[in-house]
Amino acid sequence: MAKPIATTRSATTIPTGKLAVWWVLASEIVIFGGLLASYVMHRLGHQEFGDYAAHTNTAIGATNTFVLLTSSYFAVRAHFEAEHGRGKAAAKWLYATVGGAVAFLCIKSAEWTHEIKEGFVITKNAFWAFYYIAAGLHACHVIAGAIIMLIVAHDARQNKELQRVELIGIYWHFVDVIWIFLYPLLYLVERHR
Amino acid sequence: VNPTHGNARGDFGADIAALASSWLGLVLLMLASLGSAYLDLGVGNVLAGLVIATVKTGLVAWVFMQLRRASAMSRIAAAAGLATLLLLIALSLVDYKTRAQAPAAWQPAQQIAPALGVDSRR
């Protein structure tokens, strides 16, 4: 079977697939950047925005941050093993990363269930609308990353397409970076009162 | 043969100890961010959170995403994303800071009455 063009052709001295991932991330920044910019505007204009933000659960936010940071470490370990040609070891680290993604989503589900039961629904006010849209969009990226990682791990286990381990790793680190910014904005506001 | 094709030097550029140290650094920065939120720093609370997030992002990009050994093209793509983000926020702030009128009053979310049936009552 013919190999994908993205990993066999290069017009810029680096594989097209790798360059494509970087450009996808650059465009993703515009999506999340727009959300973050709108957050800043609301926060500057309305004190109430900060007041509502104080209701989120800091412990859950910190736990999920720890989970994602650790899963990012697992992803880079997978890349490390793939770089040394050890497909099975790379697959194991990828599965561990997927485990982190599942843990993140389970914690997030429990958190949302609690918030909704407390009456903090998406239509409550602008902050909660932002909270659900930003965290929901991020969660969609987590789900997509986990699915792609399972596919990559399946091939890596047989020492196939090891270059993809790095590509999905770069994407996963970006998902981590988005959360790194969402964490202080959503979970650490007005805690000193 | 380098399986990932993207490394001109043929080595990973970091050993396991360096990767683990970076992870530990990220966790410590997360705890610093958490701790700073409980200090009354005024606007400094938001700034501290964002500055620490930026440092964490630098660590992730430099070590985990391997930007430190990436080709110029990859770095250009990353820089383009960052520049777009800064442009987006800067232009939004220019608009916000130069508006003469005060911000609109806070409005709680509410259900708007449906327009259907208005004509039938006439």
Interface residues (C-beta under 8 A of the other chain):
Chain A: T7 T12 T13 I14 P15 K18 L19 W22 W23 L25 A26 S27 E28 I29 V30 G33 G34 L36 A37 S38 V40 M41 R43 L44 G45 H46 E48 T58 A62 T65 F66 L69 T70 S72 Y73 A75 V76 R77 H79 F80 A82 E83 H84 G85 T123 K124 N125 A126 A129 L162 Q163 V165 E166 G169 I170 H173 F174 D176 V177 I180 F181 Y183 P184 L185 L188 V189 E190 R191 H192
Chain B: N2 P3 T4 H5 G6 N7 F12 A14 I16 L19 A20 S22 W23 L26 V27 M30 S33 L34 S36 A37 Y38 L39 D40 L41 N45 V46 G49 L50 I52 A53 K56 T57 V60 A61 V63 F64 M65 Q66 S71 M73 S74 A77 A78 A80 G81 L82 T84 L85 L88 I89 S92 L93 Y96 P103 W106 P108 A109
